[in-house]
């Protein structure tokens, strides 16, 4: 078997290992060797996602409860918001992905099985196996010095001219773009995006390209709302100080917004959206919740006949996000607030958990 290498690789590497809730450890592991159609990258950066934090604190979605089985296959190297440089290519990988040694590259966060019903339908992002980097044994994550893109992965070349802090946002931006596409925004729509974290701010940038009638952003932190305004929000509302629902109803002559995208991860934001959206409006649920959410389903059906859309991952969006970022069409200024060394991973998790002084925190090996 022929393996192409860019440089002499070390035998071991550092990796942030998810062992259990609130039990993450920086450990020394062997550097993986790529097999056929596999790609080895040296990590340039890996973002800390809100879902990483929910996994860290022990949310039932990841660790299971009486209603569900555990999703995390611990111990596993954490991280899925990654960007890196190709340092080794297994046999056939260069031809399969159009990658060369020294290229900057990214892999979609899900590695499909290509065999289940959803994969065979073309809906690979809904794969039954659901191997997502940083949570399963087959898909070890990017909070490390090196990581492997498995043979089933979807990999893309990223232009070298794109700064690392922008390239590291490709994964969350792909999710944001997919959510905005699911919203079916029309000219003149009043669009509300609840949550101005990394994903919500990416949605602001994507939704701005749709030219809605008014783009409204809700959050509890003024620093995030200021970034949202700079990215194109027409109206920003601090929901901790103002009745956001009353403000939106006032803006729309009492009818409510046309589109509501929930990107906070807080159950109350779901109910808030149901109150402020108009009849027959489009409601997009994006967040990974740390706990089940209870709501009045009568509003969805009998009261308002709403269109409810889920949004999962970023299918088909990676090439467009890479292109739009490279051409300067997607504004991401102000989203990355902190860059930390790999050893400071716990500090980074605490920053994301508090939410008040940071937006996107990157770990850089």
C-alpha positions in Angstrom: 0.0 0.0 0.0 1.4 3.4 -1.0 1.1 6.3 1.4 2.2 9.8 0.4 3.6 12.0 3.2 4.4 15.7 3.3 6.9 15.5 6.2 8.3 13.1 8.8 5.5 12.4 11.2 6.0 12.0 15.0 4.9 8.7 16.5 2.6 10.3 19.1 0.4 13.4 19.4 -1.7 15.3 21.9 -5.5 14.9 21.9 -8.3 16.2 24.1 -10.2 13.0 25.1 -13.8 12.9 26.2 -13.9 10.2 28.8 -17.1 11.1 30.6 -19.2 14.1 31.7 -16.9 16.8 33.0 -14.0 14.3 32.5 -12.0 15.5 29.5 -8.2 14.9 29.5 -5.3 15.9 27.4 -3.6 12.6 26.5 -0.8 11.3 24.3 -1.9 9.0 21.5 -0.3 7.3 18.5 -0.5 9.4 15.3 -2.9 7.5 13.0 -1.7 6.1 9.7 -4.0 6.6 6.7 -5.3 3.5 4.9 -6.8 3.4 1.4 -8.9 6.5 0.6 -8.0 8.1 4.0 -6.5 11.5 4.6 -4.3 12.6 7.6 -4.3 16.3 8.5 -2.2 18.3 10.9 -4.8 20.5 12.7 -4.6 24.3 12.2 -7.5 25.0 14.5 -10.6 23.4 16.0 -13.6 25.4 17.4 -15.5 24.6 20.6 -19.2 24.2 19.7 -22.1 24.6 22.1 -22.9 20.9 21.5 -19.3 20.1 22.8 -20.2 22.0 26.0 -23.5 20.2 26.3 -21.7 16.9 26.0 -19.1 18.1 28.5 -21.8 18.9 31.2 -23.5 15.6 30.7 -26.6 16.4 28.7 -28.9 13.3 28.3 -28.8 13.7 24.5 -25.2 12.6 24.6 -25.0 10.4 27.6 -28.5 8.9 27.6 -31.3 8.6 30.2 -34.4 6.5 30.7 -35.7 7.6 27.2 -32.6 7.2 25.0 -29.3 5.3 24.6 -26.0 7.1 25.0 -24.8 8.7 21.8 -21.1 9.3 22.8 -18.8 6.4 22.4 -16.2 7.4 25.0 -13.3 7.6 25.2 -13.1 9.7 22.0 -11.1 12.7 20.8 -13.5 15.7 20.9 -14.1 18.3 18.2 -15.8 18.7 14.8 -15.3 22.4 13.8 -11.9 21.7 12.3 -9.5 22.9 9.6 -6.1 21.4 8.9 -3.2 20.8 6.4 -2.9 17.5 4.5 0.2 15.7 5.6 -0.4 12.2 4.4 -2.6 10.6 1.8 -3.6 6.9 1.7 -3.7 5.1 -1.6 -6.4 6.5 -3.9 -7.2 9.5 -1.6 -5.6 12.1 -3.8 -7.7 11.1 -6.8 -10.9 10.6 -4.8 -10.9 14.0 -3.2 -8.7 16.1 -5.5 -6.4 16.8 -2.6 -2.6 17.1 -2.6 0.0 17.2 0.2 0.2 20.6 1.7 -3.4 21.5 0.8 -5.6 23.0 3.5 -8.6 20.7 3.9 -11.9 20.2 5.7 -14.2 17.2 6.2 -18.0 17.4 6.7 -18.9 16.8 10.3 -20.8 13.6 9.5 -19.2 10.6 7.9 -22.0 8.7 6.2 -22.3 4.9 6.1 -23.6 5.1 2.5 -25.6 1.9 3.1 -28.6 2.9 5.3 -32.0 3.9 3.9 -31.3 7.6 4.3 -27.9 7.4 2.6 -29.4 5.5 -0.3 -32.1 8.1 -0.6 -29.4 10.8 -1.0 -30.1 12.2 2.5 -26.6 11.3 3.8 -26.8 13.9 6.6 -29.6 11.9 8.2 -27.5 8.7 8.2 -28.8 6.1 10.7 -25.3 5.4 11.9 -24.7 9.1 12.5 -20.9 9.0 12.8 -20.0 12.6 13.6 -16.5 13.7 14.4 -15.7 14.0 18.1 -18.4 11.6 19.3 -17.9 8.2 17.8 -15.0 5.8 17.7 -14.9 5.7 13.9 -14.8 9.5 13.7 -12.2 10.7 16.2 -12.3 14.5 16.4 -10.1 17.6 15.8 -9.0 18.7 19.2 -5.6 17.2 18.6 -2.4 17.6 16.7 -3.4 15.2 13.9 -6.6 13.5 12.8 -7.8 11.1 10.2 -10.5 11.6 7.6 -11.9 8.1 7.1 -12.5 6.5 3.7 -16.3 7.3 3.8 -15.8 11.0 4.5 -16.8 14.0 2.4 -13.6 16.2 2.1 -12.9 19.5 0.5 -9.9 21.6 -0.4 -9.9 25.1 1.2 -8.0 28.0 -0.4 -4.7 28.8 1.3 -5.6 32.5 1.1 -8.5 32.1 3.5 -7.3 33.1 7.0 -7.4 30.4 9.6 -10.0 32.2 11.7 -12.4 32.2 8.8 -11.6 28.7 7.6 -12.3 27.4 11.1 -15.9 28.7 10.7 -16.7 26.7 7.6 -18.5 23.9 9.6 -20.8 26.1 11.6 -21.4 28.4 8.6 -22.5 25.3 6.6 -25.0 24.5 9.4 -26.2 28.2 9.4 -26.6 28.2 5.6 -28.7 25.0 5.7 -31.0 26.4 8.4 -31.5 29.6 6.4 -32.3 27.6 3.3 -34.9 25.6 5.3 -36.5 28.9 6.3 -37.6 29.6 2.7 -37.2 33.4 3.1 -39.0 35.6 0.6 -38.6 39.3 -0.3 -40.3 41.5 2.3 -40.3 38.9 5.1 -39.7 39.9 8.7 -37.1 37.3 9.8 -36.3 36.7 13.5 -33.2 34.8 14.4 -33.2 33.9 18.1 -29.6 33.5 19.4 -26.5 35.4 18.4 -23.9 32.7 19.1 -21.7 31.4 16.3 -24.5 29.6 14.6 -27.0 32.4 14.9 -24.5 35.0 13.7 -23.7 32.8 10.7 -27.5 32.7 10.0 -27.5 36.5 10.1 -24.8 36.7 7.5 -26.5 34.1 5.3 -30.0 35.6 5.7 -28.7 39.0 4.8 -27.9 37.6 1.4 -31.6 36.8 1.0 -32.5 40.5 1.4 -35.5 40.1 3.7 -37.7 43.1 4.5 -36.4 43.2 8.1 -33.8 41.0 9.9 -34.3 40.9 13.6 -31.8 39.3 16.1 -32.5 38.4 19.7 -30.0 37.6 22.4 -29.2 38.3 26.1 -25.7 39.7 25.5 -25.1 43.2 24.1 -21.7 42.3 22.7 -23.2 39.6 20.5 -26.0 41.9 19.4 -23.5 44.4 18.3 -21.7 41.8 16.1 -25.1 40.9 14.7 -25.8 44.5 13.8 -22.4 44.7 12.1 -23.2 41.5 10.1 -26.4 43.0 8.8 -29.2 42.8 11.4 -31.7 45.6 11.0 -33.1 45.4 14.5 -31.4 43.9 17.6 -33.3 43.1 20.8 -31.8 42.3 24.2 -34.5 39.8 25.4 -33.3 40.1 29.0 -34.3 43.8 29.1 -37.1 44.0 26.6 -40.3 42.0 25.7 -39.1 40.7 22.4 -42.5 39.3 21.5 -44.2 42.6 22.0 -41.6 44.4 20.0 -41.9 42.1 17.0 -45.7 42.2 17.1 -45.5 46.0 17.2 -43.2 46.0 14.2 -45.7 43.8 12.2 -49.1 45.5 13.0 -49.8 42.7 15.4 -49.5 39.8 12.9 -46.0 38.5 13.9 -42.9 37.7 12.0 -42.9 35.6 8.8 -39.9 33.5 9.7 -38.5 32.5 13.1 -35.2 30.6 13.4 -34.5 29.1 16.9 -30.7 29.0 17.5 -30.4 29.6 21.3 -30.5 26.1 22.7 -32.9 27.2 25.4 -36.4 25.7 25.6 -38.1 29.1 26.3 -37.0 30.4 22.9 -39.2 27.7 21.3 -42.3 29.0 23.1 -41.2 32.6 22.5 -41.1 31.9 18.7 -44.5 30.3 18.7 -46.0 33.4 20.3 -44.3 35.9 18.0 -44.7 34.1 14.6 -47.6 34.9 12.3 -50.2 32.4 11.1 -48.8 30.1 8.4 -45.3 31.3 9.2 -42.1 29.3 8.8 -40.5 28.1 12.1 -37.0 26.5 11.9 -35.8 24.6 14.9 -32.0 24.3 14.8 -30.7 24.0 18.3 -29.2 21.0 20.2 -31.2 21.2 23.5 -29.7 19.9 26.7 -33.1 18.8 27.9 -36.6 18.0 26.4 -38.8 21.0 25.6 -42.5 21.2 26.4 -44.8 23.4 24.3 -48.4 23.9 23.3 -48.9 22.0 20.0 -52.3 23.6 19.5 -50.5 26.8 18.5 -48.7 24.8 15.7 -51.9 23.2 14.4 -55.3 24.7 15.2 -54.2 28.2 16.1 -51.7 29.1 13.5 -51.2 26.2 11.0 -47.4 26.7 11.1 -44.8 25.2 8.8 -42.2 23.6 11.1 -38.8 22.7 9.7 -35.9 21.0 11.4 -32.4 21.8 10.4 -29.5 19.3 10.9 -25.9 19.8 9.9 -24.9 21.5 6.6 -25.6 19.2 3.7 -24.5 20.5 0.3 -23.4 23.8 1.8 -19.6 23.3 2.3 -18.6 24.1 -1.3 -20.7 27.2 -1.3 -19.5 28.4 2.1 -15.9 27.9 1.1 -16.6 29.9 -2.1 -18.5 32.7 -0.5 -15.9 33.1 2.2 -13.1 33.1 -0.3 -14.9 35.8 -2.4 -15.9 37.9 0.6 -19.6 37.4 0.2 -20.1 36.0 3.8 -19.2 38.5 6.5 -17.9 36.8 9.7 -16.1 39.7 11.3 -16.2 39.6 15.1 -17.4 36.0 15.4 -14.0 34.5 16.5 -13.2 36.2 19.8 -10.6 33.9 21.4 -7.7 31.7 20.2 -6.2 29.3 22.8 -3.5 26.7 22.8 -4.7 23.0 23.0 -3.6 22.8 26.6 -6.1 25.5 27.6 -9.1 23.5 26.4 -10.8 23.5 29.8 -10.5 27.3 29.9 -12.1 27.4 26.4 -15.0 25.2 27.5 -15.7 27.4 30.5 -15.6 30.5 28.2 -18.2 29.0 25.8 -20.3 27.8 28.8 -20.6 31.3 30.3 -21.3 32.9 26.9 -20.9 36.4 28.3 -17.4 37.3 27.1 -16.8 35.1 24.1 -18.5 33.9 20.9 -16.3 31.5 19.0 -13.3 30.1 20.9 -10.7 28.3 18.7 -8.1 25.8 20.0 -4.9 25.9 18.0 -2.4 23.1 18.5 
